[in-house]
Amino acid sequence: MNSTASRQADAPRKASPASSRLNSLDGLRAISIALVVLGHLDGTRGFGRLNLGIGDYAYLGVDVFFVISGFLITSLLISEFETTGSVSLKLFYARRSLRIFPASYTYLAVISLLWFWGSIHLKAADLWYSLTYTVNYLPERSKEIGHLWSLSVEEQFYLLWPLTFVTLGPRKATWAAACVVVVAVFARAANRFFLMGTPYYDLHMFPMVADSLAMGCLLARLRGWLQEQGWYLRLFRPGPSLLVLALVLLLSRYSELYTVVVVIGTPIMNLGIAILIHRSVYHANDRLGWVLNWKPVAFVGVLSYSLYLWQQPFLNRTSSAWVTAFPQNLVLAVAAALASYFVVEKPLFGLRQRLRVRSIGRGSAQSRNSA
């Protein structure tokens, strides 16, 4: 495929500058949250044990979320940079704050009230680390806030990566992302050898998991070039794609058993996930793309943030309470997520869109001023 044809094939799949939507991403988020929910349902009363043979599939779902996040955020930064010649950090942080904080702080407010009423048990440190998005550095955290480690990693990424992108520029920031992938390998190795026996052993501290996000950043930066490489596009064919998927699942399965897979296999797994994400976006009109972009599936992806927040209190395998038994635990988790989405998240969507349009509008204003 020549470069012109490649660009033409990809053109319908690109989001508009004022949009955060890329085809298939919501469907991929739906798969990710399904893995998380299945992983947390496993062992809950009434559900039983579920062995899919792919290791910790809840963590695999989070890993996919990370790569998607790196890819999406970098795509938005690139879009704004190419349209306006710069990136407004103030408007970026405002949009992210509106997206993340209202839902998460609502969840923490409810959890705090339950703690005050004696319905659950928390420690003061749980709330402090949760409010500051540093749960990934907190050992022995309570169940109700334990899942917020991944949101802490995301928030740290939102803080650091746009600043890096603006400060270094797109080209040098790409090299910085590549360095993160390498540094994370050594960080995981150091964790295995030097933190064994300490409370910080195997915590998801940012340097040890940032390569998942960095891989998504690299995919966004190299996406155009990759789509002009015939050898790479051949990976999108059904046979090679299934082999990439099999490799991801195999590495996920053995990452729980072997240190070398965790240390060295993780970037290979992230690379495989990135390829599969790219394939899904690039071939959004094939049969798989139809499934990923089918409205009910895409809506699950849209709901994934709220569902991730609210599944934790209900999908608790160590509890014998009625609300944590299947199937009512799943029903209650979905109901809470829907309430969070429609009451807290969706009303702010219009404001976030206006901020995005304002970011892109800076480019038009600059063009008029220079004309």
Beta strands, then each sheet from edge to edge (+ up, - down):
end
